[in-house]
Amino acid sequence: MNILNKIIYILLVSLFVYSCNISNNNVDKIQFTGNAQGTYYAVTYYDSLSRNFQPQIDSLLNDFDQIASLWVDSSLLRRINSNQTSILNPLMIDLIDKSMYISQLTEGYFDITVGKLVNAWGFGFSNPLALDTFIVDSLKQYVGYGKIHVEDSVLLKENSNIEIDFNAIAQGYSSDLIADFLLSKGIKNLLVDIGGEVVAKGYKPNGDTWIVGIEKPADNKYSNQQIDVKINLDNMSVVTSGNYRKYYENNGVKYSHTINPFTGFPVAHTLLSVSVLAPKAWEADAMATAFMVMGLEKSLEFLEKNPICEAYFIYNQDGEYKTYSTEGFKTVIIK
């Protein structure tokens, strides 16, 4: 190798080492938290330009609430439910399309038309009613994903009393929105968490994957959080759904926030929580809700026929916590 080639070689190696140092070491860790959709959000990412995107993310989440939140009086969803309008925007159409896909896949165990029942049981924006089987049966006529459809950006309902509730998919969907926004800004390594709906992209500067904890079912909504297991989240999303924090008590009876669209009643079975691993948080969110409605046995039967995601179940067996993992989920659990 002549002297000129040696010089070129040294320069190229130096440039490579320098670029590696820039990409792996000279990046700032940006972290911030906030409130959205009645819960917290937390965002972590690495950026060599040290950009803080919290104002844009807050704006993005606010815009989402103006469309899909039941807690914003003037939101598009509230106006659709009260029949003030039936005209949808592209985001609302996408939310409905994705919801209908999961509804069809799960044969109705996931259903966004449970709005009337959710409110009646006290998990919406109104106080619970004194419900009995007769009242519940009278409300079930307004439930059924096949009773709505979209045509030319217009929502058509079989009955004007049908109300939509996106709570079982909205947080996962908005986690994906934030992750996609950051990716569009050139951020490749990020972790987004909205109320436990987590999206991970890329890696930490040292090449490690993101590590996420899965909560152990709590005795009640006021119990301190305890981690059951930790998992490696490698360019995936994970969502945990459970009934141990979202419930209310009446005359000593706990009523779960998860409503069975077939019976009209809150679910009551041994499944305490399920964590779903999927490429997209909206899908993991919706499937976690579907599994909570199905219960353990039916969920496992579903996954046997439709291996579209991985799942980790925590259930009660004779007063003891038991767990079950699909084979794919086992591979991400940190021993």
BELHU-V446528 format. One record per pair of residues at least 12 apart in sequence whose C-alpha atoms are under 8 Angstrom apart, sorted by the first residue. I is the first residue (numbers start at 1). GAP is how many residues later the second one is. Records with the same first field share a line. If there is no record, write none. Layout:
I->GAP / GAP
This chain:
22->26
23->25 / 182
24->181 / 182
25->180
26->22
27->19 / 20 / 21 / 22 / 23 / 178
28->18 / 19 / 20 / 21 / 22
29->15 / 16 / 17 / 18 / 21
30->13 / 14 / 15 / 16 / 17 / 20 / 21 / 22
31->12 / 13 / 14
32->12 / 22
36->25 / 26 / 158
37->28 / 32 / 134
39->155 / 156
40->154 / 155
41->151 / 152 / 153 / 154
42->150 / 151 / 152
43->147 / 148 / 149 / 150
44->146 / 147 / 148
45->142 / 144 / 145 / 146
46->141 / 142 / 143 / 144 / 158 / 159
47->140
57->121
60->118
61->113
64->110
67->24 / 25
68->24 / 98 / 102
69->97
70->54 / 55 / 95
71->54
76->12
77->87
81->80 / 81 / 82 / 83
82->81
83->77
86->68 / 69 / 70
87->66 / 67 / 68
88->65 / 66 / 67
89->64
90->63
93->57 / 60
95->78
99->12 / 13 / 70 / 187
100->45
102->181 / 184 / 185
103->42
106->184 / 196
108->36 / 37 / 153
109->151 / 152 / 153 / 181 / 182 / 184 / 185
110->151 / 176 / 177 / 179 / 180 / 183
111->33 / 34 / 150
112->33 / 52 / 53 / 54 / 56
113->29 / 30 / 31 / 32 / 49 / 50 / 51 / 52
114->28 / 29 / 30 / 49 / 50 / 51 / 145 / 147
115->47 / 48 / 49 / 50
116->23 / 26 / 27 / 46 / 47
117->19 / 22 / 23 / 142 / 147
118->139 / 141
123->134
136->128 / 129
137->127
139->125
140->121 / 122 / 123 / 124
142->17 / 19 / 20 / 21
143->19 / 118
144->117
147->12
168->117 / 118 / 121
169->113 / 114 / 116 / 117
170->112
171->23 / 24 / 26 / 111 / 114
172->22 / 25 / 26 / 67 / 108 / 109 / 110 / 111 / 112 / 113
173->108 / 109
174->20 / 108
175->17 / 18 / 19 / 22 / 23 / 24 / 106 / 107
176->23 / 104 / 105 / 106
178->14
179->12 / 13 / 20 / 22
188->13 / 14
189->12 / 13 / 14 / 15
190->12 / 13
191->19
196->43 / 44
197->40 / 41 / 42 / 43 / 84 / 88
198->39 / 40 / 41 / 83
199->36 / 37 / 38 / 39 / 81 / 82
200->33 / 34 / 35 / 36 / 37
201->33 / 34 / 35
202->32 / 33
203->31
209->23 / 24 / 25
210->22 / 23 / 24
211->19 / 20 / 21 / 22
212->18 / 19 / 20 / 21
213->14 / 15 / 16 / 17 / 18
214->13 / 14 / 15 / 16 / 17 / 26 / 61
215->12 / 13 / 14
216->12 / 13
217->25 / 27 / 55 / 56 / 97
218->26 / 27
219->25
220->24 / 25
221->23 / 24 / 25 / 26
222->23
229->104 / 105
230->103 / 104
231->101 / 102 / 103
232->100 / 101 / 102
233->99
235->44
236->41 / 42 / 43 / 44
237->40 / 41 / 42 / 43 / 44 / 47
238->37 / 38 / 39 / 40 / 43 / 46 / 47
239->36 / 37 / 38 / 42 / 45 / 46 / 49
240->33 / 34 / 35 / 36 / 45 / 48
241->32 / 33 / 34 / 44 / 47 / 48 / 51
242->30 / 31 / 32 / 50
243->13 / 14 / 15 / 29 / 30
244->12 / 28
256->12
258->31 / 34 / 35
259->34
260->33
267->25 / 26
269->26
270->25 / 26 / 45 / 46 / 47
271->21 / 24 / 25 / 42 / 43 / 44 / 45
272->20 / 41 / 42 / 43 / 44
273->19 / 40 / 41 / 42
274->14 / 17 / 18 / 37 / 38 / 39 / 40
275->13 / 36 / 37 / 38
276->12 / 33 / 34 / 35 / 36
277->32 / 33 / 34 / 52
278->30 / 31 / 32
284->25
296->17 / 19
310->15 / 16 / 17 / 18 / 19
311->14 / 15 / 18
312->12 / 13 / 14 / 17
313->12
